[in-house]
Amino acid sequence: MNAPSSIISTASTFVAQAPGRAYPEDVAQLARMCLADWYGVALGARGEPAGEAVRRLVEAWRTRGRARLLHSVHSSKIVRRSA
């Protein structure tokens, strides 16, 4: 089994190189649909007990990275406007 850091390194390299790959249109369309579905589910969780519990937990971590959370004071403007 690979060490977690090796798995993370491999996955991050794969994702970072994605823009240079040529994907078939049906694969790209499914990826867009998956992203739209994920976003819809995330927006639908707004105000739900489980979604709020996750938001509180992550905000309690008080990380200083640049990642954004949906439904929080740390979310991007476009996310706050869409909710």
QUIMO-V751246 format. One record per residue. RES is the residue in one small letter. PSI is psi in whole degrees, -180 to 180 (999 if undefined). NEAR is the number of other C-alpha atoms within 10 Angstrom. Layout:
{{RES:PSI:NEAR} {RES:PSI:NEAR}}
This chain:
{{m:139:5} {n:150:7} {a:149:7} {p:-38:9} {s:-33:9} {s:-41:11} {i:-45:12} {i:-42:12} {s:-45:11} {t:-46:12} {a:-43:11} {s:-36:12} {t:-44:11} {f:-47:11} {v:-42:10} {a:-29:10} {q:-2:9} {a:-41:11} {p:-24:9} {g:-4:7} {r:150:7} {a:114:8} {y:143:11} {p:149:8} {e:-36:9} {d:-34:9} {v:-44:10} {a:-41:12} {q:-42:12} {l:-37:11} {a:-42:12} {r:-42:12} {m:-39:12} {c:-44:12} {l:-43:12} {a:-40:12} {d:-47:12} {w:-44:12} {y:-42:14} {g:-43:12} {v:-42:11} {a:-43:14} {l:-37:17} {g:-23:12} {a:-10:15} {r:125:16} {g:-11:11} {e:144:9} {p:-45:10} {a:-43:10} {g:-41:17} {e:-37:15} {a:-43:12} {v:-44:11} {r:-46:16} {r:-42:11} {l:-49:11} {v:-42:13} {e:-31:14} {a:-22:9} {w:-26:8} {r:46:8} {t:161:9} {r:19:6} {g:-177:6} {r:3:7} {a:146:9} {r:150:12} {l:144:15} {l:145:18} {h:43:20} {s:171:16} {v:-13:11} {h:6:14} {s:161:13} {s:160:14} {k:-40:9} {i:-35:8} {v:-43:16} {r:-36:15} {r:-29:7} {s:-14:8} {a:999:12}}
